[in-house]
Amino acid sequence: MLNLLFFRGKKIFITGHTGFKGSWLTYILYLSGAKLVGYSLKPKNSYDNFYLFKLNQKIKNYFGDVRDEKNLRNAIIKFKPDIIFHLAAQPLVKESYKDPKFTFVTNIMGTMNILEIARESKNVKSVVIITSDKCYKNFEKKSGYSEFDELGGQDPYSASKAAAENIFYSYQKSYFDAKTDIGLVSARAGNVIGGGDWSKDRIIPDFIKSIIKKKIFSIRSPNSTRPWQHVFDLINGYLILSKKSYGTNKYNGSWNFGPDKNHLTVKYLISELSKIMHIKKQLKIKKDKKVKETGLLSLKIHKSKRLLKWRPKLSYLRTLKLTAEWYQCFIYDKKNIERLTRRQIKDFFYD
Ligand SMILES: NC(=O)c1ccc[n+]([C@@H]2O[C@H](COP(=O)([O-])OP(=O)(O)OC[C@H]3O[C@@H](n4cnc5c(N)ncnc54)[C@H](O)[C@@H]3O)[C@@H](O)[C@H]2O)c1
């Protein structure tokens, strides 16, 4: 089990800390005693985790753009971090069709700016770049994709993450592999669930919003199978990766994180979640012809299990229960949401 004591007192710079995954990562590291600086665009909603977890009061925040290299560089140089986690991105496929340029520039140049700044830094000991399972060229391969499979994406989001991985690889081989005192790693995962995700066109946020608004819930691709993973299992992977790669190039490269067997159809996921939350809801199937949905995209996780000793801890039921519990508390007992969040973190990371 990962010992979070490693992070106590470490200076950690996180991009994308106002988002879903970044806010959980930031709060978990805050509770471990790390010194944190976050750099992101402003949160979109007043009820985002960033405010619910009171991160605005707990850490130093920059509301800045990762495309702005000068501003990003100044923030990093001023802080002199030991570790950088780069999560900031435009992460939605549908949005990437609407605004491909913002998606490409943010996801590609944002990553390149971080790599450039880290390349020149004398302090940084580990850089963790978050990409996606969508960086793989999807041949609908049932056995899943390993870190050595071909990259490529059809939609702008997937293509941007494949491009970010290519740039990452070039920086790794051209500059970072020769440095013995800094680790450069990328993490690939997908279909992450957990409390406080309100993104558009993601299945659980859409379902929860339909409960809050008392509306019929429409499913676009009921039979699509996805490997669902709780945000804790994934963040555990990011943290192990940053710890292992700290001050060494031995772990340089890309790493897959995914569940062992939480492969469920969208329809099954929603019916299980409804049962757990005691919600009787009318479901409607509504196919979106404009967006081409890819079939099963799962990851092989042998490398992370063998070399990082990471493994997913949560079954699909536990994953859904933690998610349901969080949203129920949000809907019916919001004043206690930070307490519940801390308890969930403690149960997973400290037991
Ligand atoms: N959630 C998932 O299922 C999933 C799956 C695969 C990969 N990812 C990747 O994980 C990372 C985090 O995703 P998330 O789900 O938390 O997304 P999110 O939309 O909740 O958060 C995105 C974060 O990036 C920041 N950001 C966006 N554009 C920016 C810009 N130009 N400059 C500065 N900050 C910017 C936002 O302010 C926010 O803090 C992304 O890199 C995403 O591609 C997420």
The ligand as an SDF file (V2000), in Angstrom:
LIG
                    3D

 44 48  0  0  0  0  0  0  0  0999 V2000
  -12.2960   11.9120  -16.3340 N   0  0  0  0  0  0  0  0  0  0  0  0
  -11.9670   10.9490  -17.1690 C   0  0  0  0  0  0  0  0  0  0  0  0
  -12.6890    9.9460  -17.3040 O   0  0  0  0  0  0  0  0  0  0  0  0
  -10.6830   11.0390  -17.9650 C   0  0  0  0  0  0  0  0  0  0  0  0
  -10.3530    9.9570  -18.7950 C   0  0  0  0  0  0  0  0  0  0  0  0
   -9.1500    9.9820  -19.4870 C   0  0  0  0  0  0  0  0  0  0  0  0
   -8.2900   11.0700  -19.3620 C   0  0  0  0  0  0  0  0  0  0  0  0
   -8.6390   12.1230  -18.5840 N   0  0  0  0  0  0  0  0  0  0  0  0
   -7.6750   13.2270  -18.4780 C   0  0  0  0  0  0  0  0  0  0  0  0
   -7.5050   13.5950  -17.1100 O   0  0  0  0  0  0  0  0  0  0  0  0
   -7.2850   14.9960  -17.0150 C   0  0  0  0  0  0  0  0  0  0  0  0
   -8.2970   15.6140  -16.0590 C   0  0  0  0  0  0  0  0  0  0  0  0
   -9.6090   15.3390  -16.5550 O   0  0  0  0  0  0  0  0  0  0  0  0
  -10.9290   15.7050  -15.7480 P   0  0  0  0  0  0  0  0  0  0  0  0
  -11.9070   14.6670  -16.0350 O   0  0  0  0  0  0  0  0  0  0  0  0
  -10.5760   16.0370  -14.3420 O   0  0  0  0  0  0  0  0  0  0  0  0
  -11.3450   17.0460  -16.5350 O   0  0  0  0  0  0  0  0  0  0  0  0
  -12.0550   18.3920  -15.9930 P   0  0  0  0  0  0  0  0  0  0  0  0
  -12.6950   19.0190  -17.1960 O   0  0  0  0  0  0  0  0  0  0  0  0
  -12.8840   18.1400  -14.8130 O   0  0  0  0  0  0  0  0  0  0  0  0
  -10.8080   19.2840  -15.5770 O   0  0  0  0  0  0  0  0  0  0  0  0
   -9.9690   19.8770  -16.5300 C   0  0  0  0  0  0  0  0  0  0  0  0
   -9.0180   20.8300  -15.8180 C   0  0  0  0  0  0  0  0  0  0  0  0
   -8.1440   21.4030  -16.8180 O   0  0  0  0  0  0  0  0  0  0  0  0
   -8.2100   22.8160  -16.6950 C   0  0  0  0  0  0  0  0  0  0  0  0
   -7.9890   23.4230  -18.0190 N   0  0  0  0  0  0  0  0  0  0  0  0
   -8.6620   23.1790  -19.1680 C   0  0  0  0  0  0  0  0  0  0  0  0
   -8.1560   23.9420  -20.1560 N   0  0  0  0  0  0  0  0  0  0  0  0
   -7.1620   24.6790  -19.6060 C   0  0  0  0  0  0  0  0  0  0  0  0
   -6.2680   25.6600  -20.1010 C   0  0  0  0  0  0  0  0  0  0  0  0
   -6.2590   26.0370  -21.3710 N   0  0  0  0  0  0  0  0  0  0  0  0
   -5.3820   26.2100  -19.2160 N   0  0  0  0  0  0  0  0  0  0  0  0
   -5.3480   25.8570  -17.9210 C   0  0  0  0  0  0  0  0  0  0  0  0
   -6.1730   24.9260  -17.4030 N   0  0  0  0  0  0  0  0  0  0  0  0
   -7.0530   24.3480  -18.2350 C   0  0  0  0  0  0  0  0  0  0  0  0
   -9.5800   23.1320  -16.1360 C   0  0  0  0  0  0  0  0  0  0  0  0
   -9.6020   24.4220  -15.5620 O   0  0  0  0  0  0  0  0  0  0  0  0
   -9.7180   22.0040  -15.1380 C   0  0  0  0  0  0  0  0  0  0  0  0
   -9.0200   22.3370  -13.9560 O   0  0  0  0  0  0  0  0  0  0  0  0
   -7.3320   15.5310  -18.4360 C   0  0  0  0  0  0  0  0  0  0  0  0
   -6.0310   15.6020  -18.9350 O   0  0  0  0  0  0  0  0  0  0  0  0
   -8.1380   14.4920  -19.1810 C   0  0  0  0  0  0  0  0  0  0  0  0
   -7.8770   14.4830  -20.5590 O   0  0  0  0  0  0  0  0  0  0  0  0
   -9.8330   12.1310  -17.8840 C   0  0  0  0  0  0  0  0  0  0  0  0
  1  2  1  0
  2  3  2  0
  2  4  1  0
  4  5  1  0
  4 44  2  0
  5  6  2  0
  6  7  1  0
  7  8  2  0
  8  9  1  0
  8 44  1  0
  9 10  1  0
  9 42  1  0
 10 11  1  0
 11 12  1  0
 11 40  1  0
 12 13  1  0
 13 14  1  0
 14 15  2  0
 14 16  1  0
 14 17  1  0
 17 18  1  0
 18 19  2  0
 18 20  1  0
 18 21  1  0
 21 22  1  0
 22 23  1  0
 23 24  1  0
 23 38  1  0
 24 25  1  0
 25 26  1  0
 25 36  1  0
 26 27  1  0
 26 35  1  0
 27 28  2  0
 28 29  1  0
 29 30  1  0
 29 35  2  0
 30 31  1  0
 30 32  2  0
 32 33  1  0
 33 34  2  0
 34 35  1  0
 36 37  1  0
 36 38  1  0
 38 39  1  0
 40 41  1  0
 40 42  1  0
 42 43  1  0
M  CHG  2   8   1  16  -1
M  END
$$$$
